[in-house]
Amino acid sequence: MFEVVDMPENKNYQMSRFPCKDRSGVICFKAGHNQSNLNEVIDMSELDPLREYARFGKGEQWIYSQRRIYSEEARFVDPIFNPKPYEVLHELDFLIIEPGIYYFVLVIMGVEYVINCGASELNLFNDWLERNENQSPIRRFTERMVKE
């Protein structure tokens, strides 16, 4: 058997690399089939430190945020798109705080992970959270939780 844990331990080296790796795939996915968009992302030297950390573990451990935003048992309904209760296994998006400052947000089974795509820091994200009453940047405005 395996041990069930509420969340991985914080400041975990492997967990710090995971959202960094996942971010790369999501950027490519969002670029779609537009080769010029994809080339622009590939050529962005600002992303090199994150790429090298994600792929090779080079550099200091990348700082990430980790917090539970809802229970694994939570169920949601969306009266517009899906009125029957459903669970959310994962969700992700980018939070753009200002031009050139991108945070990647990944939620897996209610645990939110956030990284800064350009630098190993979370100060601007923490300021954003404070201004937004600690609400997750991952929100679907017609969705609501029906079971915690």
Sine and cosine of phi, psi and omega as CSV:
sin_phi,cos_phi,sin_psi,cos_psi,sin_omega,cos_omega
0.00,0.00,0.21,-0.98,0.03,-1.00
-0.84,-0.54,0.39,-0.92,-0.02,-1.00
-0.99,0.13,0.73,-0.68,0.08,-1.00
-1.00,-0.02,0.81,-0.59,0.02,-1.00
-0.85,-0.52,0.50,-0.87,-0.01,-1.00
-0.92,0.39,-0.70,0.71,0.01,-1.00
-0.48,-0.87,0.44,-0.90,0.13,-0.99
-0.88,0.47,0.41,-0.91,0.05,-1.00
-0.87,0.49,0.59,-0.81,-0.02,-1.00
-0.96,0.28,0.40,-0.92,-0.02,-1.00
0.86,0.51,0.63,0.77,-0.01,-1.00
-1.00,0.00,0.80,-0.61,-0.06,-1.00
-0.85,0.53,-0.76,0.65,-0.02,-1.00
-0.90,0.43,-0.66,0.75,0.01,-1.00
-0.92,0.39,-0.51,0.86,0.02,-1.00
-0.93,0.36,-0.51,0.86,0.01,-1.00
-0.98,0.18,-0.48,0.88,-0.08,-1.00
-0.86,0.51,-0.82,0.58,0.02,-1.00
-0.90,0.43,-0.45,0.89,0.06,-1.00
-0.90,0.44,-0.68,0.73,0.02,-1.00
-0.94,0.35,-0.68,0.73,-0.04,-1.00
-0.89,0.45,-0.60,0.80,0.00,-1.00
-0.83,0.55,-0.64,0.77,-0.02,-1.00
-0.88,0.48,-0.70,0.71,0.01,-1.00
-0.91,0.42,-0.63,0.78,-0.01,-1.00
-0.92,0.38,-0.65,0.76,0.05,-1.00
-0.86,0.51,-0.70,0.71,0.02,-1.00
-0.90,0.45,-0.65,0.76,0.02,-1.00
-0.88,0.47,-0.71,0.70,-0.02,-1.00
-0.93,0.38,-0.45,0.89,0.06,-1.00
-0.92,0.38,-0.39,0.92,0.05,-1.00
0.92,0.38,-0.53,-0.85,-0.03,-1.00
-1.00,-0.02,0.20,0.98,-0.01,-1.00
-1.00,0.08,0.97,-0.23,-0.08,-1.00
-0.88,0.47,-0.57,0.82,-0.01,-1.00
-0.92,0.38,-0.61,0.79,0.08,-1.00
-0.89,0.45,-0.69,0.73,-0.01,-1.00
-0.91,0.42,-0.69,0.72,0.03,-1.00
-0.88,0.47,-0.62,0.78,0.03,-1.00
-0.87,0.49,-0.69,0.73,0.02,-1.00
-0.92,0.40,-0.68,0.73,-0.01,-1.00
-0.88,0.48,-0.62,0.79,-0.07,-1.00
-1.00,0.09,-0.04,1.00,-0.04,-1.00
-0.96,0.28,0.97,-0.26,-0.01,-1.00
-0.92,0.39,-0.37,0.93,0.04,-1.00
-0.88,0.48,-0.41,0.91,-0.01,-1.00
-1.00,0.01,-0.09,1.00,-0.05,-1.00
-0.85,0.53,-0.70,0.71,0.01,-1.00
-0.87,0.50,-0.65,0.76,0.03,-1.00
-0.92,0.39,-0.67,0.74,0.03,-1.00
-0.87,0.49,-0.71,0.71,-0.03,-1.00
-0.92,0.40,-0.58,0.81,0.06,-1.00
-0.93,0.37,-0.72,0.70,-0.03,-1.00
-0.89,0.45,-0.71,0.70,-0.10,-1.00
-0.99,0.15,-0.65,0.76,-0.17,-0.99
-0.86,-0.50,-0.08,1.00,-0.04,-1.00
0.95,0.30,0.35,0.94,-0.02,-1.00
-0.98,0.22,0.62,-0.78,0.05,-1.00
1.00,-0.05,0.01,-1.00,0.03,-1.00
-0.93,0.37,0.38,-0.92,0.04,-1.00
-0.84,0.54,0.76,-0.65,-0.03,-1.00
-0.95,0.30,0.78,-0.63,-0.01,-1.00
-0.95,0.32,0.69,-0.72,0.05,-1.00
-0.64,-0.77,0.38,-0.93,0.07,-1.00
-0.98,-0.19,0.61,-0.79,0.03,-1.00
-0.63,-0.78,0.80,-0.59,0.06,-1.00
-0.37,-0.93,0.46,-0.89,0.06,-1.00
-1.00,0.05,0.80,-0.60,0.01,-1.00
-0.95,-0.30,-0.29,0.96,0.16,-0.99
-0.31,-0.95,0.34,-0.94,-0.04,-1.00
-0.94,0.35,0.46,-0.89,0.12,-0.99
-0.86,0.51,-0.47,0.88,-0.04,-1.00
-0.99,0.11,-0.08,1.00,-0.05,-1.00
-0.87,0.49,0.59,-0.81,0.09,-1.00
-0.81,-0.59,0.49,-0.87,-0.08,-1.00
-0.78,-0.63,0.38,-0.93,0.17,-0.98
-0.73,-0.68,0.48,-0.88,0.07,-1.00
-0.71,-0.70,0.96,-0.27,-0.10,-0.99
-0.87,0.50,-0.39,0.92,-0.01,-1.00
-1.00,0.06,-0.73,0.69,-0.13,-0.99
-0.97,-0.23,-0.49,0.87,-0.06,-1.00
-0.36,-0.93,1.00,-0.03,-0.09,-1.00
-0.97,0.25,-0.21,0.98,0.03,-1.00
-1.00,0.03,0.59,-0.81,-0.01,-1.00
-0.85,0.53,0.65,-0.76,0.02,-1.00
-0.57,-0.82,0.34,-0.94,0.08,-1.00
-0.98,-0.21,0.46,-0.89,0.03,-1.00
-0.95,-0.31,0.92,-0.38,-0.02,-1.00
-0.98,0.19,-0.67,0.74,0.02,-1.00
-0.39,-0.92,0.41,-0.91,0.07,-1.00
-0.42,-0.91,0.42,-0.91,-0.06,-1.00
-0.36,-0.93,0.41,-0.91,0.05,-1.00
-0.16,-0.99,0.04,-1.00,0.10,-1.00
-0.94,-0.34,0.62,-0.78,0.13,-0.99
-0.95,-0.32,0.88,-0.47,0.02,-1.00
-0.98,-0.20,0.95,-0.32,-0.07,-1.00
-0.99,0.15,-0.65,0.76,0.10,-1.00
-0.38,-0.93,0.25,-0.97,-0.03,-1.00
-0.79,0.62,0.81,-0.58,0.03,-1.00
1.00,0.03,-0.09,1.00,0.02,-1.00
-0.92,-0.40,0.98,-0.19,-0.07,-1.00
-0.90,-0.43,0.74,-0.67,0.13,-0.99
-0.91,-0.42,0.70,-0.71,0.07,-1.00
-0.99,-0.11,0.79,-0.62,-0.03,-1.00
-0.89,-0.46,0.83,-0.57,-0.01,-1.00
-0.78,-0.62,0.78,-0.62,0.05,-1.00
-0.87,-0.49,0.81,-0.59,0.05,-1.00
-0.83,-0.56,0.89,-0.46,0.03,-1.00
0.76,0.65,0.66,0.75,0.08,-1.00
1.00,0.02,-0.09,1.00,0.04,-1.00
-0.99,-0.17,0.85,-0.53,-0.04,-1.00
-1.00,-0.08,0.76,-0.65,0.09,-1.00
-0.88,-0.48,0.69,-0.72,-0.01,-1.00
-0.71,-0.70,0.71,-0.70,0.12,-0.99
-0.76,-0.66,0.45,-0.89,0.15,-0.99
-1.00,0.04,0.77,-0.64,-0.07,-1.00
-0.97,0.24,-0.29,0.96,-0.08,-1.00
-0.93,-0.38,-0.32,0.95,-0.03,-1.00
-0.43,-0.90,0.45,-0.89,0.00,-1.00
-0.99,0.10,0.96,0.27,0.01,-1.00
-0.45,-0.89,0.38,-0.93,0.01,-1.00
-0.76,-0.65,0.16,0.99,-0.10,-0.99
-0.84,0.54,-0.73,0.68,-0.03,-1.00
-0.93,0.37,-0.57,0.82,0.07,-1.00
-0.91,0.41,-0.70,0.71,0.01,-1.00
-0.89,0.46,-0.62,0.79,0.08,-1.00
-0.90,0.44,-0.67,0.74,0.02,-1.00
-0.88,0.47,-0.70,0.71,0.03,-1.00
-0.85,0.53,-0.70,0.71,-0.01,-1.00
-0.88,0.48,-0.69,0.72,0.02,-1.00
-0.92,0.40,-0.40,0.92,-0.07,-1.00
-0.94,-0.35,0.46,0.89,0.10,-0.99
0.81,0.59,0.62,0.78,0.04,-1.00
0.87,0.49,0.35,0.94,0.08,-1.00
-0.96,0.28,0.64,-0.77,0.05,-1.00
-0.92,0.39,0.59,-0.81,0.09,-1.00
-0.92,0.39,-0.27,0.96,0.05,-1.00
-1.00,0.08,0.97,-0.24,0.01,-1.00
-0.60,-0.80,0.66,-0.75,0.18,-0.98
-0.90,-0.43,0.91,-0.42,-0.26,-0.97
-0.94,0.35,-0.33,0.95,0.04,-1.00
-1.00,-0.07,-0.11,0.99,-0.05,-1.00
-1.00,0.03,0.56,-0.83,0.12,-0.99
-0.62,-0.78,0.46,-0.89,-0.01,-1.00
-0.99,0.14,0.71,-0.71,0.02,-1.00
-0.92,-0.40,-0.30,0.95,0.01,-1.00
-0.57,-0.82,0.79,-0.62,0.05,-1.00
-0.98,-0.17,0.00,0.00,0.00,0.00
